[in-house]
Amino acid sequence: MPAVPEVLRSFAGGYVGHGLGTGGDLPAAEKEVLLVAGKAKKTTTGKAEKPVVMSGAVPEWSSTTAISKLLGKTVRRIQQLTQEGVLETEVPPGGGARKYRTCETVQRYIAHVEQKAQETGENSRAAELNLKKLQAEVDLKESQGQLHRLKTAIAEGKYISADQATEELAEFLATFKKFALNIPPRMAGTMSSYADAVTVRAMEKTMRKELEALLAAFSDGAVAEQAEDGEP
């Protein structure tokens, strides 16, 4: 919706504010509107012209043609606005054909344009909210789909519970520790043919101590990593 031309604001506010809404002889004043309008630069046939700038007294009553020139719209458009109730015509006090009150008509048109601009802004905000709502619904459906697939995989045995995983891991580590600590005595039995008993015993204690230190470091590292994963 185009902005209201400043010439219309000045026309509707300035002349009414100065009490010039009834000035001038009716036929002559209306002829002046058409005369000034006719001097405006014309556009392509059938298209609206630019609003004209008036000078002198403002006629109280104007015809459809005069209003169309003044607002920069086609006669057909002025007739449509009248049919829609945006603009109104009245029978002048002296009788004759229905005409428009010039200043009141300009003010009504300005109010119509501003209302349309406001409605356009509200519609844009409503459309934006609808898009956000639609995106939220899509994200929710996607999350629900992922949850359903996960539950299906668990039911099919593709996943195990955290408690079960922890229990099985503990059993594995206990078995591995037992296996690792059994290495020094087995090595001692092998080396007994190559060294005396005191030396073999010392080597066995050294290997066992080293293995215990490595297993402890491995266990501490696993606990620390688990704690980091659990941080918010």
C-alpha positions, 0 to 999 in steps of 0.5 A: 500500500503506497504512502499518503502523498504529502500534498494530500496531507497539506491539502486536507490539514492546511485548508481545513485548519484555515477555514477555507473549506467553503471558499469560492463560487462552486462552478468556477472553483471546480473548474479551477480544480480541473484546470490545475489538474489538467496541467499535471504531467499525464502518464500512460492512458488508463493509469492514475496521474500524480496528485496535483497541487492546488492554489487559491480557494478550495471548493467545498464540492467536487465531481468524480473527475476532480477528485480523481485528478486531485488524488492521482487516481483514475475515475474508475478507482474513485468509483470503486472506493465510493462503492466500497464505502471508503468515499461518500457522495452527497447531494449539494444544498442547491440540488443536482448530481451527487458530489464529494465534499472536497476536504472531507474526501481527501481526509477519508482517503488518507485515513483509508491508506493509513489503515491499509498500511497498518493492516499490512504490517499486522499481517506481516507480523502474523505471517512471521508468527505462523512461520515460527509456529510451523517450524516449532511443529516440524522440530517437535515431529522430528524429535518425536520421530527420533524418539520412536526410532530409538525406542524401536531399536531398544526393543529390537535389542540394538541398545542396552540400558546404562545400568547393564552397560556399566555392569558388563564393563565392570565385569570386563575390567575385573577379568582384565585386571586378573589376567594382567596381574597374572602376567608377572608370576608366569614370566617369573616361571619362564625366567627361573631357568635364566636367573637365580631365585632372588633376581626372579622374585625381584623382577616379578615384584617390579612387574606387578607394581608397574602393572598395578600403577598402570591399571590404577591410572587407567581406572582414574582416567575413566572415572574423570572422563565419565565425570566430564561427560556428566557435566551440564 
